[in-house]
Amino acid sequence: MSAAGQRRESARALLIAEEDLAAATNADDEPSRVFFFAEASLAHETACALRDSGDLTGAAEQFRLSAAKRTVKAFKRTHAVTLGYLGTVQARRGELEQACATWTVALGAMEGVRSGRTRDITRDIRGIVAPYVGQQIAGVREIDERAADYLAADGK
């Protein structure tokens, strides 16, 4: 909804989802397939909606919350994707050095992970830092090299 410009409807849907999650208890009879949708997942989806609607500050806060709440061992790829998105939001906010630090952690989390989403994020990282590689900005050259190594190891 937010990507389609329906900000009010998107915000309303997110509030309902947050209220439903807050009201959930262990006694609720839910299918086993929804075990993974918890606060971290809602924060990730909220962050994506906020990002798509232009609220980069809110998006960064929600991506941080998602990364902090996520069980990294069980959801390594999703954690890496969340951090990749957080870095992209930080870069869009003009926080390139912070973005590079976040992407460093994201690329570390991607070790051993091979997926289309992680490749897409890695290509996005390279595209974002490309104009700055020749400049003296902390972390830019290193993150570009790590991203290139990740893509080369994946063969894509």
Secondary structure, 3 states (H helix, E strand, C coil): CCCCCCHHHHHHHHHHHHHHHHHCCCCCCCCHHHCCCCHHHHHHHHHHHHHHCCCHHHHHHHHHHHHHHCCCCCCHHHHHHHHHHHHHHHHHCCCHHHHHHHHHHHHHHCCCCCCHHHHHHHHHHHHHHHHHCCCCCCCHHHHHHHHHHHHHHHCC
